[in-house]
Amino acid sequence: MRPAAFLVALSLLAVPVMAQEPAAPPDRPLPDAAQEARAQGLFEVVRCVVCQHESVADSPAGIAGDMRRLIREEIAGGATDQAIKDDLVRRYGDYVLFTPPMRTGTWLLWFGPALLVLAGGAALIAFLRRCPAATAPLSPDEERRLADLLQSETVRPDPDASPPHDGR
């Protein structure tokens, strides 16, 4: 392989490493302790839209840092907690909150797990209540033919069967 082609191939391997998201700028707490406490409380109830399982307080993603900065700016500007949540929902959708609002579009999120449990319980009860199929007793003619077969030598016991355990 030529040295130039080797260098090109090597540089192509380094592209994914350089394409990583830049680190979020460090957080700057609000100077007012009460406002910072409000911001920290909101950070815990807002989901990171990149990580999706972490709050913006715990997420190292750059967008989580942007969301923390936005929340602090809105608190410093005098916005209420509900107004900040409404703005985040407007920007990112209901999924941004760990507890989405109760409305028609989120009924499945709120009631879906309970419906699944109820459906599973109903299926279990239906399964347990199902009666086993009752077998009809043998007719006297069938009982006589069965007794004849058992006494004839054409029916031999299974050599792999275990002996009865009733002490006979």
Contacts in CASP RR format, 6 or more apart in sequence:
PFRMAT RR
TARGET T0000
AUTHOR 0000-0000-0000
METHOD contacts of the structure
MODEL  1
MRPAAFLVALSLLAVPVMAQEPAAPPDRPLPDAAQEARAQGLFEVVRCVV
CQHESVADSPAGIAGDMRRLIREEIAGGATDQAIKDDLVRRYGDYVLFTP
PMRTGTWLLWFGPALLVLAGGAALIAFLRRCPAATAPLSPDEERRLADLL
QSETVRPDPDASPPHDGR
1 9 0 8 1.000
21 61 0 8 1.000
21 62 0 8 1.000
22 62 0 8 1.000
23 62 0 8 1.000
24 60 0 8 1.000
24 61 0 8 1.000
24 62 0 8 1.000
24 64 0 8 1.000
24 65 0 8 1.000
24 66 0 8 1.000
25 65 0 8 1.000
27 65 0 8 1.000
27 68 0 8 1.000
27 69 0 8 1.000
28 69 0 8 1.000
28 72 0 8 1.000
29 36 0 8 1.000
29 39 0 8 1.000
29 72 0 8 1.000
30 36 0 8 1.000
30 39 0 8 1.000
30 72 0 8 1.000
30 75 0 8 1.000
30 76 0 8 1.000
35 72 0 8 1.000
35 75 0 8 1.000
35 76 0 8 1.000
36 72 0 8 1.000
38 75 0 8 1.000
38 81 0 8 1.000
39 68 0 8 1.000
39 71 0 8 1.000
39 72 0 8 1.000
39 75 0 8 1.000
40 57 0 8 1.000
41 57 0 8 1.000
42 71 0 8 1.000
42 75 0 8 1.000
42 81 0 8 1.000
42 84 0 8 1.000
42 85 0 8 1.000
43 55 0 8 1.000
43 56 0 8 1.000
43 57 0 8 1.000
43 68 0 8 1.000
43 71 0 8 1.000
44 55 0 8 1.000
44 57 0 8 1.000
45 55 0 8 1.000
45 85 0 8 1.000
45 97 0 8 1.000
45 98 0 8 1.000
45 99 0 8 1.000
46 55 0 8 1.000
46 56 0 8 1.000
46 67 0 8 1.000
46 71 0 8 1.000
46 85 0 8 1.000
46 88 0 8 1.000
46 96 0 8 1.000
46 97 0 8 1.000
46 98 0 8 1.000
47 53 0 8 1.000
47 54 0 8 1.000
47 55 0 8 1.000
47 56 0 8 1.000
47 95 0 8 1.000
47 96 0 8 1.000
47 97 0 8 1.000
47 98 0 8 1.000
48 54 0 8 1.000
48 55 0 8 1.000
48 56 0 8 1.000
48 58 0 8 1.000
48 59 0 8 1.000
48 61 0 8 1.000
48 63 0 8 1.000
48 64 0 8 1.000
48 67 0 8 1.000
49 63 0 8 1.000
49 67 0 8 1.000
49 92 0 8 1.000
49 95 0 8 1.000
49 96 0 8 1.000
50 59 0 8 1.000
50 61 0 8 1.000
50 62 0 8 1.000
50 63 0 8 1.000
50 64 0 8 1.000
51 59 0 8 1.000
51 61 0 8 1.000
51 64 0 8 1.000
52 95 0 8 1.000
54 64 0 8 1.000
55 98 0 8 1.000
56 64 0 8 1.000
56 65 0 8 1.000
56 67 0 8 1.000
56 68 0 8 1.000
56 71 0 8 1.000
57 68 0 8 1.000
59 65 0 8 1.000
67 88 0 8 1.000
71 84 0 8 1.000
71 88 0 8 1.000
74 83 0 8 1.000
74 84 0 8 1.000
74 87 0 8 1.000
75 84 0 8 1.000
79 87 0 8 1.000
85 97 0 8 1.000
88 96 0 8 1.000
88 97 0 8 1.000
89 96 0 8 1.000
89 97 0 8 1.000
89 101 0 8 1.000
94 100 0 8 1.000
94 101 0 8 1.000
94 105 0 8 1.000
94 106 0 8 1.000
94 109 0 8 1.000
100 106 0 8 1.000
100 109 0 8 1.000
100 110 0 8 1.000
102 110 0 8 1.000
138 146 0 8 1.000
149 155 0 8 1.000
END
